[in-house]
């Protein structure tokens, strides 16, 4: 999968940003607290409903100058991606918005929670269908290992790390390890 374009609107501290990548590699440089992690959080939220550290409960709302959430804004992330197996690009879009309802007999609308809308190529889809599509094109563990340097060592259990390594390189026996590393010979005696 190649990222052609990422558009972020009202996501955390970013009011509006479009990054045109055209499937090319990119490096994002900036001073601290200028939005580098927010860009990665937006991309991760679009794909997995989590921020870049893997947290599900994080605030994506835009804050005002007093640090309070701004209301009645759509918070959205859209990506145009190119799959190796498809000549046409795919547009993924997610919108998080507040629900406001007017109670019967009341003049004012009252906040009534949030809703998240999912779209693939402009077609609304259920959360389950969206997640199944994403799982096919970008398995979360693989994505996180490629985008987060410490994911493998800090966020996976030792069992998951071992399983990934065995799947990638095959099982290695104690005998093979000892034969390849003569300095481990004393350890072989202790293991028996």
Secondary structure as GFF3:
##gff-version 3
##sequence-region A 1 192
A	DSSP	beta_strand	2	11	.	.	.	ID=ss1
A	DSSP	beta_strand	14	20	.	.	.	ID=ss2
A	DSSP	alpha_helix	36	48	.	.	.	ID=ss3
A	DSSP	beta_strand	75	82	.	.	.	ID=ss4
A	DSSP	beta_strand	90	102	.	.	.	ID=ss5
A	DSSP	beta_strand	109	120	.	.	.	ID=ss6
A	DSSP	beta_strand	123	125	.	.	.	ID=ss7
A	DSSP	alpha_helix	127	137	.	.	.	ID=ss8
A	DSSP	alpha_helix	140	147	.	.	.	ID=ss9
A	DSSP	pi_helix	151	155	.	.	.	ID=ss10
A	DSSP	alpha_helix	158	169	.	.	.	ID=ss11
A	DSSP	alpha_helix	174	180	.	.	.	ID=ss12
A	DSSP	three_ten_helix	182	184	.	.	.	ID=ss13
A	DSSP	alpha_helix	185	191	.	.	.	ID=ss14
###
